[in-house]
Amino acid sequence: MYTVHLHQLEFYSYHGLHEEEAIIGNKFEVEVNIDFDSANSITDISQTINYVTVYNVIKEEMARPQKLLETLCETIAEKIHQLDSRITSVEISIFKLGAPIPSFKGSVGVTLKKNFSL
């Protein structure tokens, strides 16, 4: 079992329940871990999960506004799984770096761990 990691991916997107979030947007950070099985040694990019392809999936979905981060996590996890049948699980965390909460400092976020193994 291998794990491909994409960490500290930064996006400026328009996700959120509040009207102003759809207008002014926010900074987000995404972390993804993808577990996959490989029966053979990996010596070629075609034998692994290409992180460039995964990044492009994440980038595309981060550009599509969603009201809830949970919905966004689910959509991204499913699209990553569709890339390769050897993927057994996807763990994704999405953090909103500027939550619309008065006097709030820090981040808020959601993590989804989705298992695809039989």
Z-matrix of the N, CA and C atoms (Angstrom, degrees):
N
C 1 1.449
C 2 1.528 1 108.70
N 3 1.294 2 115.82 1 130.42
C 4 1.461 3 123.01 2 175.77
C 5 1.532 4 108.70 3 -113.29
N 6 1.318 5 115.17 4 158.17
C 7 1.453 6 121.36 5 172.43
C 8 1.517 7 108.60 6 -129.02
N 9 1.328 8 115.98 7 127.36
C 10 1.459 9 122.43 8 173.80
C 11 1.520 10 106.40 9 -99.61
N 12 1.336 11 115.92 10 131.63
C 13 1.466 12 121.50 11 -176.94
C 14 1.531 13 110.25 12 -114.78
N 15 1.306 14 115.93 13 136.73
C 16 1.467 15 122.76 14 167.56
C 17 1.521 16 105.03 15 -128.76
N 18 1.323 17 116.97 16 112.65
C 19 1.460 18 121.11 17 -173.36
C 20 1.523 19 111.50 18 -124.12
N 21 1.299 20 114.73 19 151.73
C 22 1.465 21 124.47 20 176.53
C 23 1.529 22 112.80 21 56.66
N 24 1.326 23 115.86 22 40.10
C 25 1.461 24 120.77 23 175.25
C 26 1.528 25 107.43 24 -75.98
N 27 1.308 26 117.62 25 129.70
C 28 1.462 27 121.41 26 -176.82
C 29 1.520 28 110.80 27 -110.81
N 30 1.326 29 114.45 28 135.58
C 31 1.463 30 121.43 29 179.24
C 32 1.529 31 109.27 30 -139.58
N 33 1.297 32 115.53 31 151.17
C 34 1.461 33 121.06 32 168.36
C 35 1.512 34 105.35 33 -110.08
N 36 1.342 35 115.85 34 116.10
C 37 1.463 36 120.58 35 -173.03
C 38 1.524 37 110.85 36 -138.10
N 39 1.326 38 115.04 37 178.80
C 40 1.458 39 121.55 38 -172.86
C 41 1.525 40 112.01 39 -123.15
N 42 1.318 41 117.16 40 44.96
C 43 1.459 42 122.73 41 179.82
C 44 1.526 43 110.04 42 -89.52
N 45 1.331 44 116.00 43 144.45
C 46 1.451 45 119.77 44 174.04
C 47 1.514 46 113.10 45 145.45
N 48 1.316 47 114.76 46 160.83
C 49 1.463 48 122.07 47 -179.36
C 50 1.528 49 113.10 48 -78.55
N 51 1.303 50 116.22 49 -30.84
C 52 1.454 51 120.52 50 -173.13
C 53 1.526 52 111.66 51 -82.25
N 54 1.325 53 114.47 52 141.56
C 55 1.458 54 120.75 53 -177.32
C 56 1.532 55 112.82 54 -54.54
N 57 1.330 56 115.76 55 -41.78
C 58 1.466 57 119.44 56 -177.71
C 59 1.532 58 112.18 57 -65.10
N 60 1.328 59 117.16 58 -26.90
C 61 1.467 60 119.71 59 178.22
C 62 1.527 61 111.10 60 -66.88
N 63 1.306 62 116.78 61 -33.35
C 64 1.469 63 121.30 62 177.46
C 65 1.521 64 111.74 63 -73.70
N 66 1.336 65 116.42 64 -19.52
C 67 1.458 66 120.65 65 -178.52
C 68 1.531 67 111.78 66 -95.41
N 69 1.333 68 116.37 67 -50.71
C 70 1.465 69 119.37 68 -175.07
C 71 1.520 70 113.96 69 -94.91
N 72 1.326 71 117.89 70 -19.84
C 73 1.455 72 121.18 71 178.80
C 74 1.511 73 113.11 72 73.39
N 75 1.335 74 114.50 73 -172.37
C 76 1.450 75 120.90 74 -174.99
C 77 1.528 76 109.31 75 -162.80
N 78 1.323 77 115.22 76 160.95
C 79 1.465 78 120.93 77 172.95
C 80 1.525 79 108.75 78 -86.20
N 81 1.333 80 115.15 79 139.92
C 82 1.457 81 121.73 80 178.85
C 83 1.527 82 109.28 81 -131.16
N 84 1.321 83 115.01 82 150.96
C 85 1.457 84 121.04 83 172.97
C 86 1.525 85 107.72 84 -124.57
N 87 1.332 86 115.95 85 135.97
C 88 1.460 87 122.05 86 -177.21
C 89 1.524 88 109.14 87 -122.49
N 90 1.331 89 114.89 88 137.58
C 91 1.465 90 122.84 89 175.29
C 92 1.526 91 107.09 90 -126.59
N 93 1.335 92 117.18 91 133.00
C 94 1.459 93 121.01 92 -179.60
C 95 1.522 94 109.68 93 -136.20
N 96 1.334 95 115.22 94 135.05
C 97 1.465 96 122.68 95 172.11
C 98 1.522 97 107.36 96 -124.20
N 99 1.323 98 116.41 97 128.08
C 100 1.460 99 121.92 98 -176.46
C 101 1.524 100 108.46 99 -121.78
N 102 1.334 101 116.69 100 115.85
C 103 1.461 102 121.82 101 176.01
C 104 1.520 103 108.96 102 -91.79
N 105 1.345 104 115.13 103 137.56
C 106 1.463 105 118.78 104 176.43
C 107 1.525 106 110.15 105 -148.80
N 108 1.323 107 114.12 106 152.14
C 109 1.459 108 121.65 107 178.99
C 110 1.520 109 110.19 108 -93.44
N 111 1.318 110 114.73 109 142.03
C 112 1.455 111 120.65 110 174.00
C 113 1.524 112 107.97 111 -138.86
N 114 1.317 113 115.54 112 121.35
C 115 1.462 114 120.18 113 -178.98
C 116 1.523 115 111.63 114 -76.88
N 117 1.311 116 116.95 115 -19.58
C 118 1.459 117 121.53 116 -175.36
C 119 1.523 118 110.89 117 -119.03
N 120 1.313 119 115.13 118 167.85
C 121 1.457 120 119.74 119 171.88
C 122 1.519 121 108.77 120 -65.89
N 123 1.307 122 115.66 121 147.56
C 124 1.456 123 119.68 122 -179.35
C 125 1.519 124 108.74 123 -98.12
N 126 1.323 125 114.31 124 116.29
C 127 1.464 126 120.32 125 -179.95
C 128 1.526 127 112.45 126 -128.38
N 129 1.352 128 115.45 127 1.06
C 130 1.458 129 120.32 128 -176.57
C 131 1.526 130 108.89 129 -145.84
N 132 1.314 131 116.89 130 148.89
C 133 1.467 132 121.43 131 -178.03
C 134 1.525 133 111.95 132 -58.45
N 135 1.317 134 118.06 133 -29.43
C 136 1.465 135 120.87 134 -179.82
C 137 1.525 136 112.61 135 -69.74
N 138 1.330 137 117.14 136 -12.83
C 139 1.467 138 121.55 137 -179.20
C 140 1.532 139 112.79 138 -95.46
N 141 1.309 140 116.39 139 1.63
C 142 1.459 141 120.31 140 -178.91
C 143 1.525 142 109.56 141 -127.79
N 144 1.311 143 116.30 142 -176.84
C 145 1.461 144 121.62 143 174.74
C 146 1.519 145 106.50 144 -94.95
N 147 1.305 146 116.59 145 116.81
C 148 1.454 147 122.04 146 -175.74
C 149 1.529 148 109.77 147 -73.98
N 150 1.324 149 116.56 148 114.30
C 151 1.466 150 119.75 149 -176.20
C 152 1.520 151 112.63 150 -68.08
N 153 1.326 152 118.39 151 -21.73
C 154 1.469 153 120.43 152 175.62
C 155 1.531 154 109.55 153 -67.18
N 156 1.312 155 116.87 154 -43.38
C 157 1.466 156 121.62 155 177.63
C 158 1.527 157 110.44 156 -63.01
N 159 1.333 158 116.35 157 -43.17
C 160 1.464 159 120.95 158 178.47
C 161 1.527 160 109.89 159 -62.21
N 162 1.321 161 116.99 160 -46.02
C 163 1.467 162 120.77 161 179.32
C 164 1.530 163 110.56 162 -57.27
N 165 1.317 164 117.42 163 -42.58
C 166 1.459 165 120.53 164 -179.20
C 167 1.530 166 112.29 165 -64.19
N 168 1.333 167 117.21 166 -35.72
C 169 1.469 168 121.36 167 175.13
C 170 1.529 169 109.75 168 -63.49
N 171 1.322 170 116.53 169 -46.96
C 172 1.463 171 121.14 170 -179.45
C 173 1.529 172 110.38 171 -62.77
N 174 1.315 173 116.23 172 -46.29
C 175 1.472 174 121.29 173 -179.58
C 176 1.530 175 110.93 174 -58.68
N 177 1.316 176 116.43 175 -43.49
C 178 1.463 177 121.33 176 179.88
C 179 1.534 178 111.19 177 -61.92
N 180 1.329 179 116.70 178 -44.94
C 181 1.464 180 120.20 179 -178.77
C 182 1.526 181 112.36 180 -72.98
N 183 1.316 182 117.90 181 -32.01
C 184 1.467 183 120.29 182 177.49
C 185 1.525 184 110.80 183 -66.95
N 186 1.312 185 117.33 184 -21.46
C 187 1.468 186 121.73 185 179.02
C 188 1.532 187 112.24 186 -84.14
N 189 1.339 188 117.52 187 -6.14
C 190 1.468 189 121.91 188 179.75
C 191 1.525 190 108.65 189 -105.83
N 192 1.320 191 117.68 190 105.69
C 193 1.470 192 120.29 191 -175.85
C 194 1.529 193 113.20 192 -57.15
N 195 1.314 194 114.33 193 135.80
C 196 1.465 195 123.07 194 174.63
C 197 1.520 196 107.74 195 -127.68
N 198 1.304 197 117.15 196 148.13
C 199 1.462 198 120.36 197 178.09
C 200 1.529 199 111.44 198 -72.87
N 201 1.336 200 117.09 199 -36.17
C 202 1.463 201 121.21 200 -175.74
C 203 1.525 202 111.85 201 -119.76
N 204 1.321 203 116.00 202 138.40
C 205 1.462 204 120.66 203 176.69
C 206 1.529 205 110.83 204 -66.01
N 207 1.326 206 117.43 205 -29.34
C 208 1.465 207 120.97 206 177.64
C 209 1.525 208 110.69 207 -61.01
N 210 1.321 209 116.54 208 -43.10
C 211 1.472 210 121.44 209 177.86
C 212 1.522 211 110.27 210 -63.32
N 213 1.306 212 115.84 211 -42.71
C 214 1.463 213 121.03 212 -180.00
C 215 1.530 214 111.00 213 -63.48
N 216 1.328 215 117.50 214 -44.03
C 217 1.472 216 121.54 215 177.46
C 218 1.525 217 111.01 216 -58.80
N 219 1.318 218 116.04 217 -46.64
C 220 1.468 219 121.01 218 -178.89
C 221 1.528 220 111.06 219 -61.14
N 222 1.311 221 116.91 220 -45.43
C 223 1.467 222 121.46 221 -179.38
C 224 1.524 223 111.06 222 -62.83
N 225 1.318 224 117.07 223 -46.76
C 226 1.470 225 120.51 224 -179.06
C 227 1.523 226 110.40 225 -64.49
N 228 1.331 227 117.97 226 -44.19
C 229 1.470 228 120.78 227 179.83
C 230 1.529 229 111.00 228 -59.25
N 231 1.322 230 116.93 229 -43.97
C 232 1.465 231 120.43 230 179.91
C 233 1.530 232 111.68 231 -64.81
N 234 1.323 233 116.79 232 -42.25
C 235 1.476 234 119.90 233 -179.74
C 236 1.525 235 111.45 234 -67.19
N 237 1.328 236 117.45 235 -36.47
C 238 1.469 237 119.89 236 175.79
C 239 1.521 238 109.78 237 -65.23
N 240 1.315 239 117.14 238 -43.44
C 241 1.468 240 120.50 239 179.47
C 242 1.524 241 111.55 240 -59.72
N 243 1.302 242 117.37 241 -35.55
C 244 1.464 243 121.53 242 179.76
C 245 1.525 244 113.01 243 -67.01
N 246 1.322 245 117.68 244 -15.25
C 247 1.466 246 121.01 245 -179.24
C 248 1.525 247 113.11 246 -69.58
N 249 1.355 248 116.45 247 -31.40
C 250 1.469 249 118.81 248 -172.63
C 251 1.528 250 109.68 249 -158.99
N 252 1.320 251 116.69 250 129.23
C 253 1.468 252 121.46 251 -177.82
C 254 1.534 253 113.37 252 -69.27
N 255 1.331 254 117.77 253 -13.29
C 256 1.469 255 120.00 254 178.83
C 257 1.524 256 113.22 255 -80.72
N 258 1.324 257 117.30 256 -8.83
C 259 1.466 258 120.90 257 -179.43
C 260 1.521 259 109.20 258 -70.44
N 261 1.340 260 115.79 259 123.59
C 262 1.463 261 121.24 260 -178.27
C 263 1.527 262 112.60 261 -101.86
N 264 1.329 263 117.41 262 -24.39
C 265 1.460 264 119.40 263 175.86
C 266 1.520 265 110.40 264 -160.21
N 267 1.320 266 113.82 265 153.87
C 268 1.458 267 121.90 266 175.20
C 269 1.521 268 106.79 267 -131.52
N 270 1.320 269 115.97 268 127.82
C 271 1.454 270 121.17 269 172.12
C 272 1.518 271 107.18 270 -114.82
N 273 1.323 272 115.51 271 124.38
C 274 1.461 273 120.00 272 -178.18
C 275 1.518 274 109.58 273 -131.46
N 276 1.320 275 114.97 274 135.33
C 277 1.461 276 122.13 275 174.51
C 278 1.519 277 107.89 276 -123.00
N 279 1.320 278 115.46 277 134.56
C 280 1.461 279 121.24 278 176.36
C 281 1.521 280 107.37 279 -125.51
N 282 1.332 281 115.20 280 125.27
C 283 1.454 282 121.89 281 -178.89
C 284 1.518 283 110.05 282 -115.38
N 285 1.325 284 115.91 283 131.21
C 286 1.461 285 122.57 284 173.21
C 287 1.527 286 105.44 285 -91.25
N 288 1.327 287 116.94 286 119.94
C 289 1.456 288 120.64 287 -172.05
C 290 1.524 289 113.91 288 -85.93
N 291 1.312 290 117.70 289 -7.20
C 292 1.458 291 120.75 290 178.50
C 293 1.517 292 110.35 291 -143.19
N 294 1.317 293 117.21 292 72.97
C 295 1.464 294 120.78 293 -178.08
C 296 1.521 295 110.89 294 -64.10
N 297 1.345 296 117.46 295 142.30
C 298 1.463 297 120.62 296 -179.19
C 299 1.535 298 111.74 297 -78.64
N 300 1.319 299 115.60 298 65.02
C 301 1.463 300 122.63 299 179.63
C 302 1.524 301 106.72 300 -123.86
N 303 1.316 302 118.31 301 124.59
C 304 1.462 303 120.18 302 -178.55
C 305 1.532 304 112.31 303 -54.88
N 306 1.327 305 116.46 304 134.59
C 307 1.472 306 124.82 305 177.99
C 308 1.523 307 113.45 306 61.24
N 309 1.325 308 118.05 307 19.90
C 310 1.471 309 121.74 308 -177.91
C 311 1.526 310 110.36 309 -88.05
N 312 1.317 311 115.86 310 133.46
C 313 1.471 312 121.79 311 172.69
C 314 1.514 313 107.31 312 -125.86
N 315 1.304 314 116.49 313 135.60
C 316 1.457 315 120.63 314 -178.96
C 317 1.512 316 110.52 315 126.42
N 318 1.312 317 115.63 316 -154.56
C 319 1.458 318 120.62 317 179.49
C 320 1.524 319 109.25 318 -137.82
N 321 1.309 320 114.57 319 159.02
C 322 1.460 321 121.38 320 172.31
C 323 1.519 322 106.04 321 -123.69
N 324 1.316 323 116.92 322 156.03
C 325 1.452 324 117.50 323 -178.80
C 326 1.502 325 113.79 324 -169.28
N 327 1.325 326 113.22 325 -179.99
C 328 1.461 327 123.00 326 -178.66
C 329 1.520 328 108.15 327 -138.23
N 330 1.340 329 115.59 328 142.62
C 331 1.467 330 121.20 329 173.35
C 332 1.518 331 108.70 330 -123.57
N 333 1.326 332 115.46 331 135.82
C 334 1.460 333 122.27 332 174.48
C 335 1.518 334 107.92 333 -123.80
N 336 1.321 335 116.41 334 130.27
C 337 1.461 336 121.38 335 171.74
C 338 1.522 337 105.81 336 -115.54
N 339 1.317 338 115.67 337 113.14
C 340 1.466 339 121.04 338 -175.81
C 341 1.520 340 108.96 339 -115.20
N 342 1.337 341 115.75 340 121.19
C 343 1.466 342 121.63 341 178.36
C 344 1.522 343 109.35 342 -96.62
N 345 1.322 344 115.67 343 136.00
C 346 1.445 345 121.97 344 -178.26
C 347 1.522 346 113.04 345 -115.59
N 348 1.322 347 117.01 346 -3.66
C 349 1.468 348 119.82 347 -177.32
C 350 1.531 349 109.95 348 -68.65
N 351 1.304 350 114.90 349 152.97
C 352 1.476 351 120.55 350 -176.84
C 353 1.487 352 113.21 351 -72.73
